[in-house]
Amino acid sequence: MPITPVKSTKLYHLIVEQLKQLIQSGEYRPGDKLPPERELAQRLRVSRAPVREALVALELLDVVEGRVGDGWFVKRAPDSSLDVSSVEGRPPSDILQARVLVECAIAEQVAAHHDDELVVGLHQAVEAFADELRRGQLNGEADRSFHLLLARASGNAVFADLVAYLWDLQNGQFFRLVEGMTGNERPRLERYVREHRAVYEAVETGDAGRARDAMRIHLEGVAKDLLDS
């Protein structure tokens, strides 16, 4: 018997397959509301993050529909040929995990070797984000600028390219649908401004450990907001 390559399967792919089978069997019919994400996670004995990613993948495949504040509803029964691997983009959990690993290291390095020009630029980026929030004209540019400025200040071109790449991934449809189920609630964004300011203040004082920890708190909080709220 020949040895065949072993493929690694993402957890949310397995959840997609279970939900597909439930819908195909008639357990849930078009128009039916699916159980809440938290209940599904408990039944499947997984965290809520892969459940939300599975539901978003099914929405991209036009099988279910997410309604903010109402939950998830079946749109149609999937046919047997439907393949979750055809969904474009990377799961948000992968993107956010990569950001934590990369950007915490960046914050630590930049704080240890900061200069006055960088400090001014970071302060301006924080205030621009706060100003966007005050005016209600949020487009993500001030948020993005803060993180890219830190990456470029590291002096490591690969770090800078990685952060830009991860931000581009966040613009993918998969990630936007996950974010759409959370919404741009003002308290959440106000917290992000405070967390940016905490990173900036750590860099300003040259406290590398505090800068790393502040960035971790920020990005892990973003992940929790998007995937477990």
C-alpha positions as a printed Julia matrix, in Angstrom:
229×3 Matrix{Float64}:
   0.0    0.0    0.0
   1.55   3.35  -1.01
   2.09   6.05   1.61
   0.1    9.18   0.83
   0.76  12.67   2.18
  -1.1   13.59   5.35
  -3.02  16.81   4.98
  -3.48  19.17   7.9
  -7.13  20.17   8.24
  -8.17  23.38   9.87
 -10.62  22.95  12.74
 -13.15  25.29  11.14
 -13.13  23.07   8.0
 -14.27  20.14  10.15
 -17.04  22.27  11.67
 -18.14  23.33   8.18
 -18.49  19.67   7.22
 -20.63  18.91  10.3
 -22.91  21.87   9.66
 -23.2   20.95   5.98
 -24.32  17.44   6.94
 -26.91  18.77   9.4
 -28.37  21.04   6.73
 -28.27  18.39   4.01
 -30.03  15.89   6.31
 -32.87  18.35   6.95
 -31.99  18.94  10.6
 -31.93  22.62   9.66
 -33.88  23.79   6.62
 -33.73  27.0    4.56
 -35.08  29.83   6.7
 -34.26  28.08   9.99
 -32.17  29.83  12.58
 -29.05  27.95  13.64
 -28.17  27.58  17.33
 -26.17  30.5   18.77
 -22.41  30.4   18.24
 -21.73  29.8   21.92
 -24.13  26.84  22.02
 -22.57  25.34  18.89
 -19.12  25.73  20.44
 -20.27  23.92  23.58
 -21.83  21.08  21.58
 -18.7   20.69  19.47
 -16.4   21.12  22.48
 -14.35  23.81  20.77
 -13.77  27.5   21.32
 -16.09  29.99  19.69
 -13.49  31.26  17.19
 -13.5   28.29  14.76
 -17.31  28.16  14.96
 -17.58  31.76  13.78
 -14.99  31.13  11.06
 -16.94  28.07   9.88
 -20.18  30.05   9.72
 -18.49  32.86   7.8
 -17.05  30.31   5.36
 -20.56  28.93   4.83
 -21.84  32.46   4.27
 -19.19  32.97   1.59
 -20.47  29.76   0.02
 -24.05  31.16   0.15
 -25.28  28.41   2.48
 -26.04  30.54   5.55
 -26.62  34.22   6.24
 -25.36  36.16   9.24
 -27.59  38.91  10.62
 -25.95  41.2   13.15
 -27.84  40.96  16.43
 -30.03  38.07  15.2
 -27.61  35.23  14.53
 -27.2   32.82  11.64
 -29.88  31.51   9.28
 -29.87  28.76   6.66
 -30.21  30.08   3.09
 -30.04  26.84   1.11
 -29.01  23.22   1.35
 -25.46  22.74   0.07
 -24.85  20.22  -2.7
 -22.33  17.44  -2.2
 -19.72  19.13  -4.42
 -19.47  22.22  -2.21
 -15.88  22.57  -1.0
 -14.82  24.92   1.78
 -11.29  25.04   0.36
 -12.69  27.18  -2.46
 -13.24  30.03   0.02
 -10.71  32.77  -0.68
  -8.64  34.36   2.03
  -7.05  33.25   5.3
  -9.01  32.57   8.49
  -8.98  35.61  10.8
  -7.57  33.54  13.67
  -4.45  32.79  11.61
  -4.03  36.44  10.65
  -4.42  37.66  14.22
  -2.1   35.01  15.63
   0.56  36.04  13.13
   0.08  39.69  14.04
   0.62  38.93  17.74
   3.85  37.07  17.05
   5.23  39.69  14.68
   4.01  42.95  16.16
   4.87  42.21  19.79
   8.47  41.65  18.72
   8.36  44.87  16.71
   7.03  46.94  19.62
   9.71  45.57  21.93
  12.51  46.28  19.47
  11.31  49.77  18.59
  10.9   50.8   22.23
  14.5   49.75  22.93
  15.86  51.88  20.06
  13.33  54.68  19.59
  14.05  58.23  18.47
  12.25  61.55  18.87
  10.95  61.62  15.29
   9.29  58.23  15.75
   7.71  59.29  19.04
   6.18  62.33  17.34
   4.86  60.21  14.47
   3.3   57.65  16.79
   1.63  60.38  18.83
   0.19  61.89  15.65
  -1.13  58.48  14.56
  -2.82  57.94  17.94
  -4.45  61.37  17.82
  -5.55  60.84  14.21
  -7.3   57.61  15.26
  -8.99  59.42  18.17
 -10.03  62.22  15.81
 -11.51  59.75  13.32
 -13.58  58.3   16.14
 -14.77  61.73  17.3
 -15.86  62.65  13.77
 -17.39  59.25  13.09
 -15.39  58.97   9.87
 -13.62  55.68  10.48
 -11.81  54.15   7.53
  -9.04  52.28   9.3
  -6.25  54.43   7.9
  -5.11  55.92  11.23
  -5.16  52.47  12.83
  -3.13  51.02   9.95
  -0.69  53.95   9.98
   0.14  53.38  13.64
   1.05  49.74  13.13
   2.96  50.33   9.89
   4.91  53.21  11.42
   6.06  50.93  14.24
   7.04  48.22  11.75
   9.07  50.61   9.58
  10.73  52.08  12.67
  12.12  48.63  13.51
  14.59  49.1   10.66
  13.79  45.57   9.51
  12.37  45.55   5.99
  10.95  42.05   6.42
   9.0   43.14   9.51
   7.62  46.1    7.59
   6.6   43.91   4.65
   4.99  41.34   6.96
   2.84  43.91   8.74
   1.73  45.42   5.42
   0.93  41.93   4.1
  -1.11  41.03   7.19
  -3.08  44.26   6.91
  -3.81  43.48   3.26
  -5.07  40.04   4.31
  -7.42  41.75   6.77
  -9.0   43.53   3.82
 -10.09  40.15   2.44
 -13.78  39.28   2.3
 -13.45  36.48   4.89
 -12.06  38.83   7.52
 -14.5   41.64   6.7
 -17.48  39.33   7.2
 -16.17  38.25  10.6
 -15.7   41.89  11.57
 -19.15  42.7   10.25
 -20.73  40.27  12.7
 -19.14  42.26  15.52
 -19.74  45.76  14.18
 -17.79  48.95  14.84
 -19.08  49.51  18.32
 -17.82  52.79  19.72
 -16.67  51.42  23.11
 -14.53  48.82  21.36
 -12.85  51.4   19.15
 -12.36  53.81  22.04
 -10.54  50.99  23.8
  -8.33  50.48  20.75
  -7.34  54.15  20.88
  -6.4   53.78  24.55
  -4.4   50.65  23.75
  -2.53  52.41  20.93
  -1.75  55.19  23.38
  -0.39  52.65  25.88
   1.99  51.27  23.25
   3.05  54.79  22.28
   3.74  55.76  25.91
   5.85  52.64  26.43
   7.89  53.45  23.32
   8.24  57.07  24.39
   9.77  56.02  27.73
  11.91  53.31  26.13
  10.23  50.54  28.13
  10.61  47.57  25.76
   8.88  45.03  27.99
   5.88  47.27  28.57
   5.63  48.03  24.84
   5.6   44.31  24.03
   2.97  43.59  26.68
   0.8   46.54  25.62
   0.82  45.35  22.01
  -0.07  41.81  23.1
  -2.99  43.07  25.18
  -4.21  45.1   22.22
  -4.0   42.39  19.56
  -5.3   39.58  21.76
  -8.2   41.86  22.66
  -8.92  42.43  18.96
  -8.98  38.67  18.41
 -11.39  38.18  21.3
 -13.64  40.98  20.02
 -13.88  39.54  16.54
 -14.01  35.83  17.27
 -15.48  35.44  20.74
 -18.05  38.2   21.19
